[in-house]
Amino acid sequence: MHILLTNDDGLRAAGLQILKRELAARGCRITVVAPNGQRSAASHSMTINKALYCKEIKRSEPHVREISVSGTPVDCVKMAMEYFLTDDKPDLLLSGINNGYNLGSDVLYSGTVSAAMEGPYYQIPSIAVSMGKLDEARCIRTAAMIHQLIERVIVHGRFPGILNVNVPPDGEISLENARVVPQTVQIYHNVIAEKKDIDGSLCYHIVGDIDMESAPPHSDVACIRSGHVAITPLRWQQTAEAVMDMLQSCLQAEVSFCNKKSVE
């Protein structure tokens, strides 16, 4: 299997490098196209009207190729699919292992998940992988679990979409300990931090303390809270299909609020 590997923590990040090493050791062919530095919370941003710089790393293994890109995670996928791999399409897009959860509504801001969202656009399945705090031993076990997930869901099950996988800080890392759960709203407290700059001027940082307690029971956040691996299928289409008929009927209605008020 040929896997395109990327992330938002940078090409040299431990999570990506462990995933690359462990999957390569299991016979996968790996092409890494990742940012040349930290790009967390880049969301689905792309670099437009500005040069991108790419550097290919000298190969240490024949079936592993590594390229750094000066842009965002989505830039990396675009460069891979539209330039570096035009004649060598990967079977799977894999993003991670991210240092920090990507749960609930956080997927809207995540560079890790946004890179994975590019998969269906290029008609390949994709997986985003994250954990609360990177730990080498747990990263190695996560890589083994991801390999099993690829075999069961991608190869055998022919799953065509996007999976968002989050690994708890404690507990067993295995598919047996995994639960398929929906997103919830990820709540943060103390989001804005007021600080003084070095010159004494007032500045602000967007930070926040993650709230893992208030999420509903059957959700990705609650799943992590209970020590299970959370697996959430996602889709990039954002059409609110459930309200389309209602919206159409509103457009066709003849009642005019303005006219009604004038008559009264």
N, C-alpha and C positions, 0 to 999 in steps of 0.2 A: 504493500500500500504506500502511495505517495502522499505525504502530509505536508501542507503549508502551515508553518508554525509562526505565530506572531504574539504580541502582547502590548501593554501600554507602560510597562515598567522599564523598558529598554532591553536591547539585545543581550547585554551582559547580566541581566537580572537572574538571580538564583533559580526562581521558579521555572523560567523558560529553559535555562540550561539543564536543569535536572530532567525536565520533561523531554527535551531533545535527546539527552544521553540515554534515558531509560527506554524510550520508544525505538531509538536506533538499535539498541542492544537486543530488542525483540524482533528485529528484521524489517522495521519500517524505513522507507526512504524519506528523508527529512529535508525540506527547504525552509530555512528560517529567513523571513524578511520582517525585520522589527525596527522600531525607532532607535536612534543612536543615543537616546537618553530618556529620562522620565517624562511621560505624557499622560499621567493620570487625570481623569475627568475631562479628557479631550472630547468625549462624546463622539458624534459622527462628523466632526469637523474635517475638512479637507484643505489642503494648501492650494490656493488659487492665485494666479498672477504673481507667483513667487517661486524662485528656483528650489528644486529638491536636489540634494546631494546624496549619492549612494556609494557605498564602499563594500566590495566583496572581500570577505575574510578568507585567508589562505586555508584550504581544506586540510583537516587532520584525518578525516575519514572519507572514503570515496563516495559513500551514499549519504553524506551530510553536506549541505551547502548553506552558507550563512552570508546574509547581506544586511547592512545597516542603512537606514534611510533617515534623512534629517527632518522628516515630517511627522504626521500623526499616525495612529494605528490604521485608520482607514486609508491614508496615503500608502501605507506599506502593502495593504492588500491590493490596492489599485496597481501599484508598481509591479507586484508579483503577477497578477492575472493579466494585465494589459501589456506587460513588457518582458519581464524575466521568464515567465512560464507560458508564453503564448503557444508554444509547441510542446508543452510538457504539463498539461493540466493536472493539478492535484486531485486526489480522490476525496480529500477532507480538509477543511480549514479548522485549525485548533488554536485557540487564543488563551494564553495563560502560562503557567499558573500565576494568577494575580496575587499580589501581597495586599490583602484586604478583601472583605466580602463584596459581592455585587448582588445584593438582595433587594426584592421588592422594587420600589420606584427608583432605586439607585441605578438600575439598568439604563435609565434615560440619560445619565451623565457618564456612564462608564465607557472608557476607551476600549477596555477588554471586550465587553459585550458588543459594542458598536462594530468592532472589527469582525466579530463572528456574524453579525447581521449581514455582512457582505456575502456570505456563503450562498444563500438561495439566489441572490442576484446573478451569481455566476454558475448557478445550477449545480452546486455541490453542498453537501451537508456541513454543518459546523457545530463546534462545541466551545463554549467559554468555561474556563475553570478558575475558581477563586477559593482562597481560604483566609480566615481571619488574620492570622499572623504566620508568616512563613516559618516553617521548621523543616530542616533537611530530611529528617527521618520520615515525617508525615508527607513531605513532597514526594519522596520515593514511593511510598505506599499509594499515594494519589495517582502517580504515573501508572502504577500497575493496575489500579482500578480503572483508569481511563482506557488503558489498552483492552481490558475486558469489556468495557462499555462499547468501544469501537467494534469489537468482534460481534457482540450480541445485538446491538441496536443498529449500527451503521452497515456492517457487512451482512449479517444474517437477517436482520429486520428491515434493511433497506430504508431506514428512516431518512426522509428527504430534507428535514428542516433544521432548526436551531435548538440546541440544548444549553441551558444555563446551569452549571454544576457548582454548588458551594459546599465546602468541606468544613465540618465543625472543628473547634479547637481540641476537643477530647473525643474519645470514643472510637469505635472501629471504623476503618476506612475500607469499605467493601460495598459491592452492589447489594449484598444481603442486608446491609444496614442503610441502604438508600431508600428514599421515599419520593414519589412523583407528586409534587405539590404546586399550587398556583402562587403567583406573586401576591404580595400585599403592599400596603403603603409603608415605606420605611421611615419611621419617625426619628428626628434628631432634636436634641435640646441644646440651647446655648450656641446657636448657629453662627452668630456674628460676634467676633471678639474684637473689642476696642483696644488699640495699642498705641504706644508712642514710637515714632520713627527715631532714627539716630539724631536727627536735627531738632527733635522735640515736637514735630508736627503730628497731629492725630491721624491714624490710619486704621484700617479695618481688615480683618482676616475672616474668610468664610471657613468655618471649622465644624464644630458640632459634636455632641456626645451621642453615640448611637443608642437608641432605645430598643432593647431586645425583649422587653417584658410585655408591652401592650399589644403585640400583634395577635390576631385571631388564631385559634388552635390549628386549623388546617391551612397553613401558609408556609412559605419558604423560611421566613424568619423564625416561626415557632418550631419548624423542623430542625433548624440549626440549634435552637435553644434546648431542644430535647436530645441533642447528641447524634442526630441522624444526618447523613449526606442528603442534601436537597437537590433534586433534579427538576427543572422547570422547562417545559417546551415553550419556545417563544416564536413569534412571527414578526416580520417586518411590515406587513400590510397593516395600515392603521385606520382603514375605513370602519366607521361605526355602523355596521350593517343592521343592527337591531333597530335603529331609529330612521333608516332611510325612507321607509313607507310613511312614517309619521311626518317627516320633513317634507316629503312630496305632497302630502295632503294639506299641509299648512300653506305651501306655495299656491295650491289650487283653490284655496278658500276664498270666497268673495267678500267676506266680512272685512271692513276697513275700520281699524281702531280710530283713525283720525276723523273719518266721516261720522262715525258713531258719536264721538265726543261733540262734534259741532252741532249735530241734531239735538242732543240733550241740552 
